[in-house]
Amino acid sequence: MIEITNPSVEEYISRHSSEESPLLQKVNRETYTEVLMPRMLSGHFQGRVLSMLSFMIRPKRILEIGTFTGYSALCLAEGLAQDGELITIDVNEELEDRVRGYISSAGMDTKIRYIIGNAVTLIPSIDGPFDLVFIDADKHNYFQYYQLVFDKVSSGGFIMVDNTLWNGKVTSAEIVMKDKDTRNLDEFNKHIALDPRVEKIILPIRDGITVIRKK
């Protein structure tokens, strides 16, 4: 594993950035103490980045693929337009009660629509357009998710994709050859880099976030 961010620098950034709300602190704490694979949670630093980007874009509609315990959805929803909506999809029904509880505690029941199911089969039935899409789910389907959402994104809209640096492993030809997830992400990154329909940049934040703007 290659550290792409210095832990002390990341900790300093967190201390000098906006604080998590008490609810987000609770989601963070309970995810790490009660849920398997808690590192999937966005966390304070990345959560504030998602919130800031959402406020900058001021989307009316957001689609999120991969809810986990709802942390990123709550952060992205902070920047929604006043009459905005966020749709978030996740396949893990075991977390449903927990996530719905957090959404309710945030007073976001009317703004966040939480759907349990397979995103590959659900996305075609969900009408666009979306101003912002956040992809943070199973890595082997990243390219398929991108294809499914592309025509649903408004011109000038954004697609953000998480984990695209994969702890820096995408930079190692040896790991790319041996590890399927790393290879999938490297192939996805190469495709986006060559896609003339979009502008793109990979931000070295936590595990890497690719920000894509549809022309």
Secondary structure as UniProt FT lines:
FT   HELIX           7..15
FT   HELIX           22..34
FT   HELIX           38..40
FT   HELIX           43..57
FT   STRAND          61..65
FT   TURN            68..69
FT   HELIX           71..77
FT   TURN            78..79
FT   TURN            82..83
FT   STRAND          85..90
FT   HELIX           93..95
FT   HELIX           96..105
FT   TURN            106..107
FT   TURN            109..111
FT   STRAND          112..116
FT   HELIX           119..122
FT   HELIX           123..125
FT   STRAND          130..135
FT   HELIX           139..141
FT   HELIX           142..150
FT   TURN            151..152
FT   STRAND          153..162
FT   HELIX           166..171
FT   HELIX           173..178
FT   HELIX           180..194
FT   TURN            196..197
FT   STRAND          198..203
FT   TURN            206..207
FT   STRAND          209..214
//
